[in-house]
Amino acid sequence: MKKDGAITLKTPKVSGTYIENLLLKKESWIRKQLKAAEENPPKTFNLQDEILLFGEILSIDSDEALELRESLCRVDISNTKNVLRCYDRYYSSYAKSYITQRAEHYSKEMSLEYSTLKFRKMRSRWGSCSSKRVITFNTELIKIDKRLIDFVVVHELAHLEHMNHSKKFHDLVSRYTPNARALNQELKRLSL
């Protein structure tokens, strides 16, 4: 299901009846996803004029966008792919700087140590934590509200102690983000 509500069904060679039954079986889920997409459209902004940072649309002339402006001056901006690459590098750089600080802060506060922080653009996750204590954050996090970023940081750090979503895990997350349940719901409503 795409953000615009378009649905694609990929199956091995099966009958039309099988597909109809599958869609009927999943109808309530599909309707729920369509409603969520309608209620929470992705924020749009004008490339070359604006940036999306911490859930707010800012002018590209803002101090926060200096690195991006400098990068755009060095590429052919008539090529959209070049512009998008500059934006991706900018968000990645900003995410590494900001989220690393937040991870270090909460790591000390929670007395939990990770081995490595990694950053990459992901399609379906805000973050992950491996059994080798490697935490990976989605660089797209930098586009959402700071409260939600902190929630994701605490969530991934909590996996260092509990590699599951047990009651103990949720209790640990709630200890450092008291409104964790509401933040989790807010995060689920956002589209990556």
Protein Blocks (a to p, Z undefined) as FASTA:
>chain_A
ZZkopacdddddddfklmmmmmmmmmmmmmmmmmmmmmmccddddehkacceehiacdfk
bmklmmmmmmmmmpcfkbmklmmmmmmmmmmmmmmmmmmmmmmmmmmmnopacfbdcddd
dfkbcbdcdfkopacddfklmmpcfklmmmmmmmmmmmmmmgcfbfklmmmmmmmmmklm
mmmmmmmmpcZZ
